[in-house]
Amino acid sequence: MTTANGTAIDIEPLSDRDVRALTECMSALSDVGVVAGAPGMYAVVSESGQTYTVDADAGACDCPDAFYRQPTGGCKHVRRVRFATGRRSIPEWVNDDAVDEQLGLHVETV
């Protein structure tokens, strides 16, 4: 892909889980409940209102997708934490208007 001025952009493909992690309304929280004060631990409140516990260091989550499917790269909650904390950068070509405005509001970046 190239930009308007002809500069080449290396496009990193995003999976469906990546897209949902970036676009769905979710909050990653590091200072509530059982995760408060626990390094690398986050409570992720999903669009449905369900709260899942994510261990960012281990790439683990207690959601059904992670439990039953064990997707390579983690579920959307693990990916959300990675994007929100800066552990994984958002590709430059991603449309900022499509990214959930809550991304990264409640966590410290690395």
LODOZA-161158 format. One line per 4 residues: number of its first residue (from 0); their letters; for each residue x, y, z of N, C-alpha, C, CB. Coordinates in steps of 0.001 Angstrom, whole numbers, always signed. Glycine has a CB too. Layout:
N
NUM) a) X:Y:Z:X:Y:Z:X:Y:Z:X:Y:Z  ...
This chain:
110
0) mtta) +854:-1170:+0:+0:+0:+0:+899:+1232:+0:-971:-1:+1226  +441:+2295:-606:+1199:+3547:-608:+326:+4682:-108:+1736:+3864:-2017  +987:+5704:+425:+272:+6881:+893:+10:+7804:-286:+1069:+7614:+2002  -689:+8904:-36:-1009:+9863:-1099:+248:+10445:-1741:-1872:+10992:-545
4) ngta) +1337:+10541:-962:+2562:+11091:-1536:+3465:+10026:-2148:+3323:+11844:-481  +2987:+8787:-2206:+3719:+7712:-2862:+4640:+6924:-1949:+4511:+8269:-3970  +4650:+7210:-654:+5484:+6483:+294:+4875:+5116:+565:+5648:+7278:+1609  +5708:+4081:+527:+5221:+2722:+773:+4955:+2527:+2258:+6237:+1673:+267
8) idie) +3857:+1836:+2560:+3495:+1498:+3934:+3464:-17:+4040:+2115:+2127:+4344  +4166:-530:+5031:+4139:-1970:+5276:+2847:-2282:+6016:+5398:-2446:+6096  +1972:-3086:+5410:+673:-3377:+6011:+744:-4674:+6806:-423:-3469:+4928  +542:-4532:+8099:+472:-5677:+8992:-987:-6108:+9024:+1017:-5337:+10436
12) plsd) -1264:-7336:+8601:-2669:-7754:+8586:-3252:-7836:+9992:-2808:-9105:+7892  -4519:-7493:+10104:-5234:-7607:+11374:-6248:-8730:+11259:-5931:-6266:+11756  -6288:-9569:+12272:-7286:-10642:+12298:-8631:-10066:+12734:-6844:-11796:+13253  -9663:-10880:+12640:-10989:-10454:+13105:-10957:-10092:+14591:-12030:-11566:+12854
16) rdvr) -10197:-10852:+15374:-10096:-10560:+16811:-9380:-9230:+17036:-9350:-11698:+17547  -8355:-8938:+16221:-7671:-7647:+16323:-8638:-6504:+16045:-6483:-7586:+15347  -9426:-6653:+14993:-10382:-5602:+14615:-11385:-5384:+15738:-11118:-5970:+13301  -11914:-6472:+16300:-12867:-6334:+17406:-12202:-5706:+18629:-13461:-7705:+17775
20) alte) -10945:-6060:+18888:-10216:-5481:+20029:-10050:-3978:+19873:-8838:-6141:+20179  -9916:-3515:+18653:-9726:-2087:+18403:-11027:-1307:+18295:-8937:-1898:+17150  -12076:-1937:+17806:-13282:-1187:+17467:-14445:-1351:+18443:-13733:-1588:+16123  -14525:-2472:+19139:-15639:-2665:+20072:-15435:-1810:+21313:-15777:-4154:+20463
24) cmsa) -16531:-1403:+21902:-16499:-610:+23124:-16108:-1529:+24278:-17880:+81:+23392  -14892:-1346:+24793:-14374:-2135:+25914:-13517:-1222:+26772:-13552:-3378:+25418  -13423:-1562:+28037:-12532:-835:+28933:-11570:-1814:+29569:-13326:-65:+30014  -10284:-1502:+29494:-9258:-2282:+30177:-8883:-1504:+31434:-7996:-2542:+29250
28) lsdv) -9066:-2129:+32579:-8853:-1462:+33863:-7789:-2208:+34667:-10179:-1376:+34665  -6851:-1463:+35220:-5778:-2103:+35977:-5885:-1878:+37476:-4453:-1606:+35496  -6874:-1116:+37895:-6918:-714:+39303:-8241:-1026:+39997:-6648:+750:+39411  -8915:-2095:+39583:-10200:-2452:+40199:-10200:-3913:+40635:-11364:-2191:+39219
32) gvva) -10968:-4183:+41668:-11197:-5556:+42105:-9937:-6372:+42305:-12057:-6243:+41128  -9980:-7617:+41863:-8879:-8554:+42089:-7607:-8182:+41337:-9303:-9937:+41691  -7701:-7347:+40311:-6503:-6989:+39539:-5774:-5772:+40107:-6882:-6719:+38097  -6401:-5050:+41007:-5790:-3840:+41582:-4458:-4200:+42248:-6753:-3167:+42616
36) gapg) -3404:-3537:+41813:-2084:-3762:+42383:-1376:-5002:+41893:-2193:-3831:+43832  -2003:-5771:+41010:-1376:-6985:+40481:-720:-6657:+39142:-2424:-8140:+40320  +603:-6691:+39086:+1304:-6340:+37841:+869:-7201:+36653:+2805:-6475:+38039  +590:-6537:+35538:+226:-7245:+34315:-1191:-7768:+34275:+1141:-8367:+34114
40) myav) -1984:-7476:+35300:-3357:-7978:+35359:-4335:-6853:+35064:-3657:-8604:+36738  -5396:-7195:+34303:-6394:-6211:+33889:-7779:-6822:+33954:-6102:-5694:+32468  -8752:-5996:+34298:-10162:-6353:+34173:-10633:-5690:+32889:-11023:-5893:+35439  -11175:-6474:+31987:-11675:-5927:+30731:-13186:-6046:+30729:-11054:-6658:+29501
44) vses) -13848:-4900:+30664:-15303:-4860:+30604:-15669:-4799:+29132:-15900:-3635:+31409  -16385:-5816:+28683:-16716:-5926:+27265:-17954:-5108:+26909:-16933:-7385:+26889  -18216:-5054:+25627:-19372:-4324:+25107:-20676:-4830:+25714:-19428:-4439:+23589  -20716:-6142:+26034:-21920:-6741:+26607:-22067:-6446:+28096:-21906:-8238:+26386
48) gqty) -21024:-5876:+28720:-21057:-5592:+30144:-20390:-6662:+30991:-22464:-5423:+30586  -19996:-7763:+30364:-19299:-8838:+31067:-17869:-8411:+31369:-19311:-10142:+30232  -17353:-8788:+32527:-15974:-8471:+32903:-15130:-9734:+32875:-15919:-7815:+34305  -13969:-9635:+32221:-13031:-10749:+32115:-11693:-10331:+32698:-12870:-11205:+30641
52) tvda) -10986:-11289:+33282:-9670:-11032:+33849:-8608:-11439:+32839:-9481:-11791:+35189  -7705:-10505:+32548:-6644:-10738:+31573:-5292:-10644:+32271:-6732:-9721:+30401  -4457:-11646:+32028:-3063:-11627:+32459:-2252:-11283:+31218:-2610:-13014:+33103  -1845:-10021:+31112:-1151:-9553:+29914:+208:-10219:+29747:-981:-8046:+29963
56) daga) +872:-10524:+30847:+2189:-11146:+30752:+2108:-12563:+30198:+2859:-11163:+32115  +1083:-13297:+30611:+907:-14676:+30142:+69:-14755:+28871:+259:-15516:+31230  -615:-13661:+28508:-1499:-13684:+27348:-2732:-14544:+27594:-751:-14192:+26131  -3228:-14516:+28817:-4350:-15372:+29211:-5570:-14545:+29600:-3945:-16280:+30373
60) cdcp) -6743:-15135:+29378:-8014:-14504:+29718:-8970:-15598:+30169:-8602:-13698:+28506  -9951:-15226:+30998:-10922:-16219:+31477:-12228:-16209:+30684:-11223:-15975:+32938  -12223:-15634:+29474:-13425:-15620:+28639:-13609:-16970:+27940:-13346:-14483:+27596  -14841:-17252:+27467:-15101:-18517:+26774:-14255:-18722:+25509:-16555:-18592:+26409
64) dafy) -13991:-17655:+24747:-13185:-17795:+23535:-11793:-18315:+23881:-13084:-16447:+22789  -11161:-17732:+24893:-9827:-18166:+25303:-9870:-19587:+25871:-9242:-17194:+26345  -10907:-19895:+26641:-11007:-21211:+27271:-11255:-22327:+26255:-12118:-21205:+28303  -12217:-22130:+25368:-12605:-23192:+24443:-11807:-23211:+23136:-14056:-23059:+24126
68) rqpt) -11443:-22049:+22613:-10793:-21995:+21297:-9286:-21777:+21382:-11408:-20895:+20469  -8818:-21180:+22477:-7396:-20898:+22677:-6754:-20328:+21409:-6661:-22170:+23110  -7267:-19179:+20922:-6758:-18635:+19664:-5295:-18186:+19759:-7618:-17467:+19229  -4549:-18471:+18725:-3172:-18000:+18643:-3195:-16477:+18685:-2460:-18524:+17345
72) ggck) -2402:-15884:+19538:-2399:-14429:+19685:-3373:-13938:+20730:-2714:-13782:+18377  -4173:-14837:+21279:-5101:-14470:+22340:-6474:-14039:+21846:-4514:-13378:+23149  -7387:-13960:+22777:-8754:-13499:+22498:-8753:-11986:+22306:-9725:-13902:+23649  -9908:-11424:+21987:-9988:-9976:+21764:-9686:-9186:+23037:-11373:-9600:+21241
76) hvrr) -9920:-9765:+24206:-9657:-9062:+25463:-8151:-8934:+25711:-10330:-9797:+26640  -7411:-10009:+25458:-5951:-9974:+25569:-5386:-8976:+24557:-5341:-11390:+25341  -5903:-9019:+23349:-5435:-8102:+22304:-5762:-6659:+22664:-6063:-8463:+20948  -6939:-6441:+23256:-7327:-5091:+23671:-6328:-4542:+24685:-8752:-5091:+24270
80) vrfa) -5965:-5351:+25659:-4994:-4923:+26663:-3657:-4615:+25999:-4820:-6005:+27750  -3229:-5453:+25077:-1955:-5205:+24394:-1980:-3885:+23636:-1634:-6351:+23432  -3066:-3624:+22915:-3187:-2355:+22190:-3289:-1181:+23172:-4422:-2380:+21256  -4109:-1335:+24213:-4363:-238:+25158:-3123:+162:+25941:-5459:-629:+26123
84) tgrr) -2259:-792:+26232:-1072:-524:+27032:+155:-196:+26197:-777:-1698:+27902  +39:-366:+24894:+1195:-111:+24034:+2109:-1309:+23886:+1979:+1041:+24567  +1724:-2435:+24441:+2521:-3655:+24261:+2504:-4079:+22792:+1984:-4804:+25162  +1460:-3693:+22121:+1353:-3909:+20676:+917:-2583:+20068:+336:-5077:+20322
88) sipe) +1619:-2156:+19054:+1262:-880:+18446:+144:-1067:+17422:+2491:-238:+17784  -643:-36:+17284:-1708:-23:+16279:-1060:+353:+14963:-2875:+977:+16659  -1263:-448:+13929:-646:-125:+12639:-1019:+1283:+12181:-1066:-1147:+11578  -74:+1966:+11573:-282:+3352:+11139:-1442:+3506:+10169:+972:+3880:+10499
92) wvnd) -1715:+2473:+9393:-2734:+2576:+8352:-4165:+2430:+8891:-2482:+1524:+7297  -4304:+2062:+10169:-5642:+1880:+10751:-6353:+3229:+10823:-5553:+1231:+12171  -7618:+3243:+10429:-8447:+4446:+10468:-8750:+4793:+11927:-9768:+4244:+9656  -8191:+5911:+12390:-8382:+6326:+13783:-9850:+6519:+14149:-7630:+7608:+14042
96) davd) -10669:+6893:+13193:-12089:+7103:+13464:-12812:+5801:+13798:-12751:+7764:+12272  -12242:+4663:+13375:-12865:+3372:+13631:-12463:+2795:+14981:-12507:+2400:+12534  -11376:+3305:+15558:-10878:+2792:+16834:-11739:+3330:+17976:-9388:+3182:+17042  -12082:+2442:+18912:-12891:+2830:+20075:-12212:+3968:+20828:-13117:+1620:+21018
100) eqlg) -12949:+5024:+21084:-12377:+6203:+21745:-11967:+5924:+23190:-13374:+7349:+21714  -12419:+4809:+23774:-12052:+4443:+25146:-10708:+3708:+25221:-13141:+3576:+25757  -10149:+3347:+24082:-8912:+2567:+24052:-7799:+3277:+24827:-8470:+2317:+22598  -7308:+2624:+25861:-6176:+3127:+26623:-6463:+4193:+27653:-5206:+3642:+25712
104) lhve) -7717:+4557:+27868:-8028:+5632:+28805:-7756:+5285:+30260:-9452:+6019:+28658  -7861:+4025:+30631:-7806:+3645:+32035:-6582:+2825:+32411:-9024:+2883:+32384  -5572:+2826:+31550:-4363:+2051:+31841:-3134:+2902:+31567:-4320:+748:+31000  -2038:+2516:+32183:-766:+3159:+31894:-126:+2421:+30727:+172:+3166:+33148
108) tv) +484:+3177:+29826:+1165:+2558:+28699:+2573:+2186:+29089:+1175:+3486:+27487  +3128:+1211:+28384:+4499:+772:+28664:+5516:+1632:+27971:+4691:-662:+28251
